[in-house]
Amino acid sequence: MENIHHELVKGFQSFGAAFRVADVFRDFVELAAIALINQYAFDTEWEQRENRYHEIRKKYPEADFCRFPEMLGVLMLAVNKAQEQGVFDDVLGRLYMDLGLGNDSSGQYFTPYCISKLMSALGGLDVAGKLKTEKFVSVLEPTCGSGANLIAFAEHVREAGYTPSQKMAAMGVDIDILCVQMCFIQCQLYRIPAKIVHGNSLTREFWSAWCTSDWIFGSFSQSMAEKIEAERGEKTAAAAPITLEEQLVLF
């Protein structure tokens, strides 16, 4: 795993002085997110995303641009290795920090994955017990960052003996589109049914949603809506204020 991680670091540092590492990383994340989602999400935003892909492509000489799909392949290998070993990892979050991209002005630092895993364990959710009466378990992360907490939750589900792609639903929000796309990429590669929203959890403003293939083909939007309706109940549904989770499902 460490060798693969170092290979990714070197890949981003190999573009030379003509390109800032921060810009290369941001472009890589956006290109990878578009390449992944446009394979299956043939929605009204498909063409816009495709045009954006080619807009970024024009910034780079062909020899440099060819490194992007190569690095995506290495990222996919890192995720596959983690899954084979049964130990997940926030590959992109760790890469972001190791490239020195932490933002002092905004305080944007990604939580180390070991902390996210500890938080997931301390959350005390009895996955096995909950799944005796429910089809799946769900998690909401209002400031998802690169997705470490969602990945850790998926690992928690897997450790309980269940397949995350079938037995969990994740929803995340972040105000930074870079974080949204990082989180989406990792959820897609780890096969986590997830809806990652570009928005502001405090003001309840939402601008776009990135849904993984397992979320879409597993009909998790409908399943989440049914779950929320059952939890609210007919007696309180009209009076209770709409929650962030409910608003994200409807978005």
C-alpha angles and dihedrals in degrees: 000000000000092000090053091048092052089049089056092049091051090048093059092044093051097076093085133219094313091075130043113232090231091056093046091050093049092048091048092052093048093046092048093048092051093045091052100043096042090062091073113003102085094173134135090280095055097095093044091054091046092052090049089053092056091043090060091043091061090063093068135061110245093253091055095042091055088066092068097068088042091055091046087055090052090049090052089049090052092052092046091051091050091051092047090053091047091236117108124208140194092238098172095043092052091045091051092054095042090054088058095246097134108131115232095186096054097030091237108165125146119234112247109255093237089062092049090051091050091049090051091052093046090050086082097216110163097216095179092049094047093049091057089074103021134058093228144349122244137208132194123202111186093189101031101171109179091343102260094142093048091048091048090051090051089052089050090054091048092049088054088060100259134117110247093210089063106027108042141053123200130195123187136178132195134168091217114077090207090061091045092054094044090051092046093050093052094044089050093050093045089047094239114160097236143159110202115191129201101219150095115277092197099052095031091233114148127185110172141357130218112200123190120232091249090055092051100040092039090057091231094156089063093040092051091049090052091047092052093047091052092048095049095048126205095272097058102027095092096046103037117092115245113261128224090251092053092047092052092050090052094045 
